Amino acid sequence: MLSEDQGNEIVIEVEDVPPEVQRHLPSNRIVPEKTLRLANSSFSMVSSTSDIDVTDAQTGSRRHHKRAKRSLRFSTSLTESFSQTLLSAESVGVDTPCPSHENIQGQKLIASLMSMTSRDRMKAIRNQPRSMEEKRNLRKMVDKEKSKQPHGTLELSCCAQCLNSISLAYRRPRSGLSELLDSVSLWQKTLKVIGGKFGTSVLSYFNFLRWLLKFNIFSFIVTFSFIIIPQLTVAERNTLRFTGLEFLTGAGYFTDTVMYYGFYTNSTIRHRIGGTSYHMQLAYIFTIGTCLVICLFSLLFSMARYFRNNFINPHIYSRGITKLIFCWDFTVTHERAVKLKQKNLSTEIRENLSEIRQENVKLTLNQRLTRLSAHLAAWVVSTGVAVACCVAVYYLAGNNSEFLESHRNPGAVLLLPFVVSCINLAVPRFYSAFRLVERYETPRQEVYMLLIRNIFLKISIIGILCYYWLNIVALAGESCWETLIGQEIYRLLLMDFVFSLADSFLGEFLRRIIGMHFIKSLGLQEFDIARNVLELIYAQTLVWIGTFFCPLLPFIQMITLFIMFYVKNISLMMNFQPPSKAWRASQMMTFFILLLFFPSFTGVLCTLAITIWRLKPSADCGPFRGLPFFIHSIYSWIDTLSTRPSYLWVVWIYQNLIGSVHFFFILTLIVLIITYLYWQITEGRKIMIRLLHEQIINGKDKMFLIEKLTKLQDAEKRANPSSYALERRDVEQPSPFHAWGHDAAHDLRFRQSVQEGNPQA
C-alpha cells in the first residue's frame, strides 16, 4: 500500500516522462481509479502550495512559506509547464481556453494575485520560485487582466485604488531615476577594480573623495544659481590687466570679478521699472546659510546611515560569511567582469580571515607594557611636533603683514601658504614612521591613531589661521579685508593641491624607484590612508570657511577633486602594493564623516558665526557695506516683515525657532538622545551576537559529549556482547504492528524497484 505523499511523488515523477516514451504507451490503457485520485491529489497539493506561497506574501507567515517552498521542490514539471503556459498565453492571448491542469493552476494563481494590493502582489511574484522571464510574463498577465476587469467588480475601495495608483505612479519615476543615477554614477568600474586589487581599506579613501565631490557639486550649483548669476547680470566691465600670475596669487585681475566677496553689490537688483526685485544682501547670506544647513543635515544623515549599516545591523557581526558564500551574481557573463568579481570575493575572504586571526591574538603582560610605553612615547613626540608647528605658523602669520609691506614682489604672498603646505606634507609622513615602533595589533587601530594625530595638527593650524584672519586682518583697517581673506584661502587651497600633485608624481614615483632598484629590501610602499584622507578633510574645511569670502571656491574644489581622483588612481596602480595585512574597512567611512563633522564642520560654524555676529563689514566693498554687523541685514528684513500682516508667521518662526537659544538647545538634546539610543542598540546587539555564539559553542559541546557517550556504549557492547544482547531482548518487545510495518516497507521498496526497472509498469 502506498501512502498519499508517496503517491504524489510517484505521479510527479511520471509527469516527466519523455515524449518518445509516451508514444509507446498504449492508448487504451485504463488508468486505475486510485491513480487518478492520487494524480488529482498531487495537483491539489500543488494548487494549495501556490495559494500558500501567494498568501504568505500577503500575511508574512514564514512557516507556510517554508512549507510551500519545500513542496514546490517536487513540482519541477509544473514549473516548466507553467512557463510554457505563460509563453503560449502571451502569444495567443490570455483568454484562450485550455483544459490542462497547468493552465488551471496558472489561472488560479493569477486570480489570487489580482485580489492583492500592488505591494503584496509584487512581493508574491518576487517570491515565486521561477525564472525572471516567467515572473515578468506573470506580472504582464496580471496587469492585463486587471485592466480588463470593470471597476465595479473590484473589491478594493476607492481610497485603496487611489493609494495604489499614486504608489504605482511614484514607483515608476523613482525606479527610473535610480536606474539613471546608477548609469551615470562616477567611476563605478574603477572603484570595483581598486576594491578587488587593494581591498576595502584603500577603497574607502576613493569613496570618501567621490562623496566630497558630490558635496561640492551641490554647493557650487546653489551658489552659482542664487549669487553669481544675479551679480553677473549687473556686473561692470573689468578694467584690470590679466598677467597669468593671478592663477597662483589669486589677486590682480581676479579681485574685480565674481570670485571674491568685494565685487558683489549691496543694492537691490531690478532690471525694469515695476519688475521683480532681488535683494543681494539677503540672497548672499541666505544662500551661504542654506548651503551650510544642508551640509549639516547631509553629514548627520550620512553618519546615521553609515552607522546603521556598519555598527547596528546584525549581519556585520557575522562578517558577511553568507554574502561571500551565496552572493555570486549569475547575470555577470563578461570574462573581465567575472574575473573582477572573483578578485573582489577573494579579497573579502582574506580580509575576514585576517580579522578573525587578529582577534585571537593574545599578548603577554610584558608585551602589553612594552607597547603601552611605545604608544605613550609616540603620543608625546607627536604632540610636541604639532605644538611646535602651530607656534611657527602663528609667528609667521603675525609677521606676514610686515613681510608683505617690506617685499613688494607679487610672489611674496605665497610664503605663508608654502610653509603651511610643507608642514602638512612632511609632518604626517613623520607620524607614519611611528608604525615601526608602535606595532599596533590591527591595521585599523593604526589608521585611527594616525587620523587623530593628523586631524589635531591640521585643525590646529587652521584654527591659528582663523585667529589671524579674524583678529589681525579684519581689524587692521584694510579697505576690503573680506577679499584679502578670500585670497589667502585660495592660495592655501591651491598650494595644497600643487603639493599633492608633486607628491604623487615625484615623491611616490621616486619611492618606487628606490624600493625596486636601489634598496630592494624596502619594496613597494603601501597606500597611506590616514594621510590622504586628512588632506581631503583639510581642503574641505578651507572650502567651507572660504565660501563666504570666495563664492567660487566649491567650483575650484570640484575641479581639484576630479583631477586628484585620476592622479591618485594612476599612482596607486603604479607605485603601491596591496596591504600586507588584509583588513575590513566597513566602518571607515563612518569615522571619516565623523571627523569631517567634528571638529572640521563645527569649527567652520563657529568661525562663520563669529564673523557674522561680531565683525564689522568693510565700508567700501561687498553686499554688506555700511552695516554695523553682517547679521543686521537679517534684523532689518525681519523689521520690514513685521509691518506686513501676511508675513507675521515668518517673524514668529525667526523669533521662536531660528533666533531662540532654547530651540537649538532642545534640538541638540534630541540629537544626543538619538545618538545614545543608537549606541545602546549597538551594544545590545553585540551582546546578543555574543550570547548566540556561546549557545552555538554549547551545542557543539553537547554533540561532543553525545559522541563520547556513544563510543563508550559501543566499547561496552564489544566487551560484554552477551549481557548487551540479553538487555536488548528484554527491552525491545516486537508487536504485530511493528511486523506489519516492516513487511509494508519491504513491499514498497519492491514496488518502487520494479517501477524504476520498467517505466511502463
C-alpha positions in Angstrom: 0.0 0.0 0.0 1.3 3.4 -0.9 0.7 6.5 1.3 -0.7 9.6 -0.2 2.6 11.5 -0.1 4.4 8.6 -1.8 1.7 8.6 -4.5 2.1 12.2 -5.1 5.8 11.8 -5.5 5.5 9.0 -7.9 2.9 10.8 -10.1 5.1 13.9 -10.3 8.0 11.7 -11.5 5.8 10.1 -14.1 4.8 13.5 -15.5 8.4 14.0 -16.6 8.3 11.0 -19.0 9.8 12.0 -22.3 7.5 12.2 -25.4 9.3 9.3 -27.1 8.3 7.0 -24.2 4.8 8.4 -24.1 4.2 7.5 -27.8 4.9 3.8 -26.9 2.3 3.8 -24.2 -0.9 2.0 -25.2 -3.7 4.5 -25.8 -6.4 2.1 -24.5 -4.6 1.7 -21.1 -7.2 2.0 -18.4 -5.9 4.1 -15.6 -6.9 2.8 -12.3 -9.2 5.0 -10.3 -6.8 5.1 -7.4 -4.1 6.5 -9.7 -6.5 9.2 -10.8 -7.2 10.1 -7.3 -3.5 10.3 -6.5 -2.9 12.5 -9.5 -5.8 14.8 -8.5 -4.4 14.9 -5.0 -1.0 15.8 -6.4 -2.5 18.7 -8.4 -4.5 19.8 -5.4 -1.3 19.7 -3.4 0.5 22.0 -5.9 -2.5 24.3 -6.1 -2.6 24.6 -2.3 1.2 25.2 -2.5 0.8 28.1 -4.9 -2.0 29.5 -2.8 0.1 29.2 0.3 3.0 30.8 -1.4 0.9 33.7 -2.6 -0.9 34.1 0.8 2.5 34.1 2.5 3.5 37.3 0.8 0.2 38.8 2.0 0.3 37.6 5.6 4.0 37.4 6.2 3.9 33.8 7.6 7.3 32.2 7.4 6.1 28.7 8.4 3.7 28.4 5.4 6.3 30.0 3.1 8.9 27.3 4.0 6.3 24.6 3.7 5.2 25.9 0.3 8.8 26.1 -1.0 9.5 22.6 0.4 6.5 21.3 -1.6 7.5 23.2 -4.7 10.8 21.5 -4.9 8.9 18.4 -6.1 6.9 20.1 -8.7 9.5 20.9 -11.3 7.4 19.7 -14.2 4.6 22.0 -13.2 7.0 25.0 -13.2 8.2 24.1 -16.7 4.6 23.6 -18.0 3.6 26.8 -16.4 6.3 28.7 -18.2 5.1 27.1 -21.4 1.6 28.3 -20.5 2.8 31.8 -19.9 4.6 31.9 -23.2 1.7 30.4 -25.1 -0.7 32.8 -23.3 1.5 35.7 -24.3 1.5 34.7 -27.9 -2.1 33.7 -28.4 -3.8 35.8 -25.7 -4.8 35.1 -22.1 -8.4 34.3 -22.9 -7.6 31.1 -24.9 -9.1 28.2 -23.0 -7.0 25.2 -22.2 -8.3 22.3 -20.2 -4.9 21.2 -18.8 -4.3 21.2 -15.1 -1.3 23.5 -15.5 -3.4 26.2 -17.1 -6.0 25.8 -14.4 -3.3 26.3 -11.7 -1.9 29.3 -13.6 -5.4 30.9 -13.7 -5.9 30.3 -10.0 -2.5 31.9 -9.3 -3.4 34.9 -11.4 -6.8 35.2 -9.7 -5.2 35.1 -6.3 -2.6 37.8 -7.3 -5.3 40.1 -8.7 -7.1 40.2 -5.3 -3.9 41.6 -3.6 -2.6 45.1 -3.3 0.2 46.3 -5.5 2.9 45.9 -2.9 1.8 42.4 -1.8 1.4 41.3 -5.4 5.0 42.4 -6.2 6.3 40.6 -3.1 4.3 37.4 -4.1 5.6 37.4 -7.6 9.2 38.1 -6.4 8.9 35.1 -4.0 7.8 32.7 -6.7 10.4 30.0 -7.4 10.6 30.9 -11.1 12.9 32.5 -13.6 13.0 36.2 -14.2 11.3 35.8 -17.6 8.5 33.8 -16.1 8.0 36.4 -13.4 7.9 39.2 -16.0 5.3 37.3 -18.0 3.2 36.6 -14.9 3.2 40.3 -14.0 2.2 41.3 -17.5 -0.7 38.8 -17.5 -1.9 40.1 -14.1 -1.7 43.7 -15.2 -3.6 42.8 -18.4 -6.3 41.0 -16.5 -6.7 43.9 -14.0 -7.0 46.4 -16.9 -9.8 44.3 -18.5 -11.7 43.9 -15.2 -14.5 46.5 -14.8 -14.2 49.0 -12.0 -17.5 47.8 -10.4 -16.2 44.3 -9.7 -13.1 45.5 -7.9 -13.0 44.5 -4.3 -10.8 47.4 -3.3 -12.3 50.6 -2.0 -12.0 53.9 -3.8 -9.3 55.1 -1.3 -7.3 51.9 -1.8 -7.5 52.4 -5.6 -6.2 55.9 -5.3 -3.4 54.9 -3.0 -2.4 52.1 -5.3 -2.4 54.4 -8.4 -0.4 57.0 -6.5 2.1 54.4 -5.3 2.4 53.0 -8.8 2.9 56.5 -10.3 5.5 57.2 -7.7 7.3 53.9 -8.0 7.9 54.1 -11.8 9.7 57.5 -11.8 11.6 56.5 -8.7 12.9 53.3 -10.3 13.7 55.2 -13.5 15.6 57.9 -11.5 17.5 55.2 -9.6 18.5 53.5 -12.8 19.5 56.8 -14.3 21.7 57.6 -11.3 23.3 54.2 -11.3 24.1 54.6 -15.0 25.7 58.0 -14.6 27.4 57.1 -11.3 31.0 58.3 -11.3 33.9 55.8 -11.5 31.9 52.7 -10.8 34.1 50.3 -12.7 37.3 52.0 -11.4 36.2 51.6 -7.8 35.5 47.9 -8.4 39.0 47.4 -9.8 40.5 49.3 -6.8 38.5 47.2 -4.3 39.4 44.0 -6.0 43.1 44.6 -6.0 43.7 46.7 -2.9 40.7 45.8 -0.6 38.1 47.9 1.1 40.6 49.9 3.2 42.1 51.7 0.2 38.7 51.8 -1.5 37.3 53.8 1.4 39.6 56.7 0.5 38.2 56.9 -3.0 34.6 56.5 -1.9 35.2 59.4 0.5 36.7 61.5 -2.3 33.7 60.8 -4.5 31.3 61.7 -1.7 33.1 65.1 -1.2 32.9 65.7 -4.9 29.1 65.3 -4.9 29.1 67.7 -1.9 30.9 70.4 -3.7 28.9 70.0 -6.9 25.7 70.7 -4.9 27.3 73.7 -3.2 28.5 75.1 -6.5 25.1 74.8 -8.1 23.4 76.6 -5.2 25.9 79.5 -5.0 26.1 79.8 -8.8 22.3 79.9 -9.2 21.5 82.4 -6.4 24.6 84.6 -6.0 26.8 84.5 -9.1 24.2 84.6 -11.9 22.3 87.6 -10.4 25.6 89.5 -9.9 26.7 88.8 -13.5 23.5 90.5 -14.8 24.6 93.8 -13.3 28.4 93.4 -13.4 30.5 96.1 -14.9 33.5 95.6 -17.2 36.8 94.7 -15.5 39.5 97.2 -16.3 42.4 95.4 -14.7 45.1 93.8 -16.8 45.4 90.0 -16.7 49.0 88.7 -16.4 48.6 85.0 -15.6 50.2 85.3 -12.2 46.6 85.6 -10.8 46.3 81.8 -11.0 48.9 81.4 -8.3 48.3 84.5 -6.2 44.5 84.9 -6.6 45.0 88.7 -6.7 45.2 91.2 -9.6 42.6 90.6 -12.3 40.6 88.2 -10.1 40.0 90.8 -7.5 37.4 92.6 -9.6 35.4 89.5 -10.6 32.6 87.4 -9.1 35.2 85.3 -7.5 35.5 87.4 -4.3 33.2 89.0 -1.8 34.2 92.6 -2.5 32.8 92.5 -6.1 29.2 92.0 -5.2 26.7 94.9 -5.0 24.7 95.9 -1.9 21.8 97.3 -3.9 18.5 95.6 -4.9 18.7 94.2 -8.4 15.8 95.3 -10.6 16.0 95.2 -14.4 12.9 97.1 -15.3 10.6 99.6 -13.6 7.9 97.7 -11.7 9.7 94.4 -12.2 10.6 91.8 -9.6 13.4 92.9 -7.2 16.3 90.8 -6.0 17.8 91.8 -2.6 21.5 90.9 -2.9 22.3 91.1 0.9 19.6 88.6 1.8 20.4 86.4 -1.2 24.1 86.3 -0.2 23.6 85.5 3.5 20.6 83.1 2.9 22.4 81.2 0.2 25.6 80.6 2.3 23.4 79.7 5.3 21.3 77.3 3.2 24.4 75.6 2.0 25.7 75.2 5.5 22.4 73.9 6.9 22.1 71.4 4.0 25.7 70.3 4.6 24.9 69.9 8.3 21.9 67.7 7.7 23.7 65.7 5.0 26.5 65.0 7.4 24.1 63.9 10.1 22.1 61.7 7.7 25.3 60.2 6.2 26.7 59.5 9.7 23.4 57.9 10.8 23.1 55.8 7.6 26.7 54.5 7.7 26.4 54.0 11.5 23.3 51.9 11.0 24.8 49.9 8.2 28.2 49.3 9.8 27.5 49.2 13.5 23.9 48.3 14.2 22.9 45.8 11.5 23.5 42.3 12.9 24.9 40.9 9.6 28.2 42.8 10.2 29.0 40.7 13.2 28.9 37.5 11.1 31.5 39.3 8.9 29.3 38.7 5.8 30.1 35.0 5.5 26.7 34.3 4.0 27.3 37.0 1.4 30.7 35.6 0.5 29.3 32.1 0.0 25.9 32.7 -1.6 26.3 36.1 -3.4 27.5 35.1 -6.8 25.7 37.2 -9.4 24.8 34.9 -12.3 24.0 37.8 -14.5 27.7 38.6 -14.8 28.8 36.9 -18.0 31.6 39.0 -19.4 35.0 37.4 -18.8 36.6 40.6 -17.3 33.7 41.2 -15.1 33.8 37.6 -13.8 37.5 37.9 -13.0 36.9 41.2 -11.2 34.1 39.6 -9.2 36.3 36.7 -8.3 39.0 39.0 -7.2 36.6 41.1 -5.1 35.3 37.9 -3.3 38.8 36.6 -2.7 39.9 39.9 -1.2 36.9 40.0 1.1 37.6 36.4 2.2 41.2 37.3 3.0 40.0 40.4 5.0 37.6 38.3 7.0 40.1 35.6 7.8 42.7 38.2 8.7 40.4 39.9 11.2 39.4 36.6 12.8 43.1 35.7 13.2 43.9 39.1 14.7 41.1 38.8 17.2 42.5 35.6 18.5 46.0 37.0 19.2 46.6 37.5 22.9 49.7 39.3 24.3 51.6 38.7 27.5 51.9 41.3 30.2 55.4 42.3 29.2 54.4 42.7 25.6 51.5 44.9 26.7 53.7 47.1 28.9 56.2 47.5 26.0 53.6 48.5 23.5 51.9 50.9 26.0 55.3 52.6 26.6 55.9 52.9 22.8 52.4 54.4 22.3 52.9 56.9 25.1 56.3 58.0 23.8 54.8 58.3 20.3 52.0 60.5 21.5 54.4 62.7 23.5 56.6 63.2 20.4 53.7 63.8 18.0 52.0 66.3 20.3 55.3 68.2 20.7 55.8 68.3 17.0 52.3 69.6 16.4 52.7 72.3 19.1 56.0 73.4 17.5 54.4 73.6 14.0 51.5 75.7 15.4 53.8 78.1 17.1 55.8 78.5 13.9 52.6 79.2 11.9 51.4 81.7 14.5 54.6 83.8 14.4 54.8 83.6 10.7 51.2 84.7 10.3 51.7 87.5 12.8 54.7 88.9 10.9 53.2 88.3 7.5 51.8 91.8 7.2 55.2 93.4 7.9 56.9 91.0 5.5 54.5 91.9 2.7 55.0 95.6 3.3 58.8 95.3 3.0 58.6 93.0 -0.1 56.6 94.3 -3.0 57.2 91.2 -5.1 53.8 89.7 -6.1 55.1 86.2 -5.2 55.8 87.2 -1.6 52.2 86.4 -0.7 52.9 82.7 -1.3 55.3 82.4 1.7 52.7 81.6 4.3 50.8 79.0 2.1 54.1 77.5 1.1 55.2 77.0 4.8 51.8 75.6 5.8 51.8 73.2 2.9 55.3 72.0 3.7 54.2 71.3 7.3 51.2 69.4 6.1 53.3 67.3 3.7 56.3 66.5 6.0 54.8 66.0 9.5 52.2 63.3 8.5 55.0 61.3 6.9 56.9 61.7 10.2 53.8 60.4 12.0 53.5 57.4 9.7 57.1 56.3 10.6 55.9 55.7 14.2 54.3 52.4 13.0 57.8 50.9 13.1 57.9 51.4 16.8 54.3 51.2 18.0 53.3 48.0 16.1 49.6 48.1 16.6 47.7 44.8 16.9 45.4 45.6 13.9 45.8 47.9 10.9 42.5 49.6 11.8 43.9 50.8 15.1 47.0 52.2 13.4 44.8 54.1 10.9 42.6 55.5 13.6 45.6 56.8 15.6 47.2 58.4 12.6 43.9 60.1 11.7 43.6 61.5 15.2 47.2 62.9 15.2 46.9 64.4 11.8 43.5 65.9 12.5 44.9 67.5 15.6 47.8 69.0 13.6 45.7 70.3 10.6 42.8 71.7 12.6 45.2 73.4 15.0 46.9 75.1 12.0 43.5 76.1 10.6 42.4 77.5 14.0 45.6 79.6 14.2 45.0 81.0 10.7 41.4 81.8 11.5 42.5 83.7 14.6 45.0 85.6 12.4 42.3 86.4 9.8 39.6 87.5 12.2 41.7 89.3 14.8 44.5 90.8 12.7 43.4 91.1 9.1 39.8 92.1 9.8 40.8 94.7 12.4 43.8 96.1 10.5 41.7 98.8 8.8 42.2 97.4 5.2 39.8 98.7 2.6 38.3 95.2 1.8 39.5 92.7 4.3 36.9 90.1 3.2 38.6 89.9 -0.2 42.0 89.6 1.4 40.9 86.6 3.5 39.3 85.0 0.4 42.7 85.4 -1.5 44.6 83.8 1.5 42.2 80.8 1.5 42.5 80.5 -2.3 46.3 80.4 -2.1 46.3 77.8 0.7 43.9 75.6 -1.3 45.9 76.0 -4.5 49.3 75.4 -2.8 47.9 72.3 -1.1 46.7 71.0 -4.4 50.1 71.6 -6.0 52.0 69.9 -3.2 49.6 66.9 -3.5 50.3 66.6 -7.3 54.0 66.9 -6.7 53.9 64.2 -4.0 52.0 61.9 -6.3 54.1 62.4 -9.4 57.5 62.8 -7.8 57.6 61.6 -4.2 55.7 58.3 -4.7 57.4 57.6 -8.0 60.9 58.2 -6.5 60.0 55.9 -3.6 59.0 53.2 -6.1 62.3 53.6 -8.0 64.3 53.4 -4.8 62.4 50.4 -3.5 62.5 48.4 -6.7 66.1 49.2 -8.0 68.3 50.6 -5.3 67.1 49.3 -1.9 65.1 46.2 -2.8 64.5 45.3 0.8 62.1 48.3 1.0 59.9 47.1 -1.8 56.8 48.9 -2.9 55.1 51.1 -0.3 51.6 50.7 1.0 48.9 53.4 0.5 48.8 55.7 3.5 45.0 56.0 4.1 45.2 58.4 7.1 47.5 61.0 5.4 45.5 61.1 2.2 42.1 61.3 4.0 43.3 64.1 6.2 44.4 66.1 3.1 40.8 65.9 1.8 39.3 66.9 5.2 41.8 69.8 5.4 40.9 71.1 1.9 37.2 70.7 2.5 37.4 72.7 5.8 39.1 75.6 3.9 36.4 75.5 1.3 33.6 75.8 3.9 35.3 78.7 5.6 36.2 80.4 2.3 32.8 80.1 0.6 31.6 83.2 2.4 34.6 85.2 1.2 35.1 83.5 -2.2 31.8 82.0 -3.5 33.6 80.2 -6.4 35.7 78.0 -4.0 33.3 75.0 -4.3 33.9 75.1 -8.1 37.7 75.2 -7.6 37.5 72.3 -5.1 35.3 70.3 -7.5 38.0 70.6 -10.2 40.8 69.7 -7.8 38.9 66.6 -6.5 38.2 65.4 -10.1 41.8 65.7 -11.0 43.1 64.1 -7.8 40.9 61.0 -8.3 42.7 60.2 -11.5 46.1 61.2 -10.2 45.7 59.0 -7.1 44.3 56.2 -9.1 47.3 56.1 -11.5 49.8 56.5 -8.7 48.1 53.7 -6.8 48.3 51.2 -9.7 51.9 52.1 -10.5 53.6 52.9 -7.2 51.8 50.9 -4.4 51.2 47.3 -3.4 48.2 45.9 -1.7 48.2 46.0 2.1 50.4 43.3 3.6 47.7 42.7 6.3 44.3 42.5 4.8 41.6 44.0 7.0 38.0 45.1 6.5 37.3 48.8 6.4 33.5 48.7 6.5 33.4 51.2 9.4 36.0 53.7 8.0 33.5 55.8 6.1 31.6 56.4 9.3 34.8 57.6 11.0 35.8 59.8 8.1 32.4 61.6 8.1 32.6 61.9 11.9 36.0 63.7 11.6 34.6 65.8 8.9 31.7 66.8 11.1 33.7 67.2 14.3 36.0 69.1 14.6 36.0 70.3 10.9 32.4 71.4 10.3 31.7 72.5 13.8 34.8 74.7 13.7 33.6 76.2 10.5 30.3 77.1 12.0 32.0 78.7 15.0 34.3 80.8 12.7 31.4 82.0 10.5 29.2 82.7 13.5 31.9 85.0 14.9 32.3 86.6 11.5 28.6 87.3 11.0 27.7 88.3 14.6 30.9 90.1 15.9 32.8 91.6 12.9 32.1 94.9 11.1 31.9 94.6 7.3 34.1 96.7 5.1 32.7 100.2 4.3 33.7 100.3 0.6 33.0 96.8 -0.8 30.7 93.8 -0.6 27.0 93.4 -0.3 27.0 94.3 3.5 28.8 97.7 3.2 27.6 100.3 5.5 26.1 97.9 8.1 27.5 97.7 11.7 27.4 93.8 11.6 26.6 91.2 8.9 23.6 90.0 10.9 21.9 93.4 10.7 20.7 92.6 7.2 18.5 89.9 8.7 17.4 92.2 11.5 16.3 94.9 9.0 14.5 92.3 6.9 12.6 91.0 10.0 11.6 94.5 11.0 10.3 95.1 7.5 8.2 91.9 7.5 6.8 92.7 11.0 4.9 95.6 9.4 3.2 93.3 6.9 0.4 91.1 8.4 0.7 88.4 5.7 4.3 87.7 6.8 3.9 87.6 10.5 4.3 83.8 10.5 7.9 84.3 9.2 8.6 86.7 12.0 7.2 84.2 14.5 9.4 81.4 13.1 12.5 83.6 13.3 11.8 84.8 16.8 10.8 81.5 18.4 12.9 79.0 16.4 15.8 80.4 14.5 16.6 83.2 16.9 15.8 81.2 20.1 18.6 79.6 22.1 16.2 77.2 23.7 15.2 75.7 20.4 18.7 74.9 19.5 19.3 73.5 23.0 16.3 71.2 22.6 17.4 70.2 19.1 20.9 69.4 20.3 19.4 67.4 23.2 17.2 65.4 20.8 20.2 64.6 18.6 22.2 63.4 21.6 19.4 61.2 22.8 19.0 59.6 19.4 22.8 59.0 19.3 22.7 57.5 22.7 19.8 55.2 21.7 21.7 54.1 18.6 24.7 53.4 20.7 22.7 51.3 23.2 21.1 49.3 20.3 24.6 48.6 19.0 25.8 47.4 22.4 22.7 45.3 22.9 23.1 43.6 19.5 26.8 42.9 20.3 25.7 41.2 23.5 23.0 39.2 21.6 25.6 38.0 19.0 28.0 37.0 21.8 25.3 35.0 23.5 24.3 33.3 20.3 27.9 32.3 19.7 28.0 30.9 23.2 24.9 28.9 22.5 26.5 27.5 19.3 29.6 26.5 21.3 27.4 24.9 23.9 25.6 22.9 21.2 28.9 21.7 19.8 30.0 20.7 23.3 26.8 18.7 23.7 27.4 16.9 20.4 30.9 16.1 21.5 29.6 14.6 24.8 27.0 12.6 23.0 29.6 11.2 20.6 31.9 10.3 23.5 28.9 8.6 25.2 28.1 6.6 22.1 31.7 5.5 21.8 31.7 4.3 25.4 28.5 2.4 24.8 30.0 0.7 21.7 33.1 -0.2 23.7 31.0 -1.7 26.5 28.9 -3.6 24.0 32.1 -5.1 22.4 33.4 -6.0 25.9 30.2 -7.7 27.1 28.2 -8.8 24.0 26.1 -11.5 25.8 24.8 -9.1 28.5 24.1 -6.4 26.0 22.1 -8.9 23.8 20.1 -10.0 26.8 19.3 -6.5 27.9 18.2 -5.6 24.3 16.0 -8.6 24.2 14.3 -7.6 27.4 13.7 -4.0 26.4 12.6 -4.4 22.8 9.4 -6.5 22.6 8.1 -6.7 19.0 4.5 -6.0 18.3 2.3 -7.2 15.4 2.0 -3.5 14.2 5.8 -3.4 14.0 6.0 -6.6 12.0 3.2 -5.3 9.6 5.1 -2.0 9.1 8.3 -3.9 8.3 6.5 -6.0 5.7 4.8 -2.9 4.2 8.1 -1.1 3.9 9.7 -4.1 2.2 6.7 -4.3 -0.2 7.0 -0.6 -1.0 10.7 -0.9 -1.8 10.0 -3.9 -4.1 7.3 -1.9 -6.0 9.5 1.1 -6.5 12.4 -1.0 -7.7 10.0 -2.7 -10.3 8.8 0.7 -11.5 12.3 2.0 -11.9 13.2 -1.0 -14.0 10.1 -0.8 -16.1 8.7 2.7 -16.7 5.7 1.3 -18.4 4.6 -0.6 -15.4 
